[in-house]
Amino acid sequence: MPTVSIRDLSRNASGVVSEVASSGRPAIVTKHGAPVAAVIAIPEGDLEDFVLAHAATFLEDMQAADADLAAGRTQPAAEVFAELEG
C-alpha cells in the first residue's frame, strides 16, 4: 500500500487520486511520518452507502433505531404523518 505525505498530497492531489482510482489500491496519508488518513477508491454507485456507513452518528442512530424497533417503540409512518397534519 503506497504512502504519501500530506505535503506531497497537497502538491499532487490529482495525481494521487488518479493513481488510487486506476489501481484500486488505497494510499495512506502521513503527517510527520504517522498515518492520519487514507485515500481510497469508491465505486460510483457506492458513495452514499460508504458515507453513511462510516459516519459515526449515522451508525449510532441506526443502532438506536434498531433497539427501538426491537422494543416495540415505533409507530407506522401513516400515524406520524397524520399527527403532523392534525
C-alpha angles and dihedrals in degrees: 000000000000122000128210128188117238088244092054090046091054090050096045108020093141092053094047093048092047091051093048092047094049098041098037087221118124123237119221114222116215133197115198087347096304121111112249106160145359133229108215136176116246121196109243095246095046101060098100093045091048094051093046093046093052099043107103094210091050091054091047091049091049091051091049090048091050090050091049091049092049091049093049094246095137138095133200116272090238090063092049092050091047090053091050092050095046 
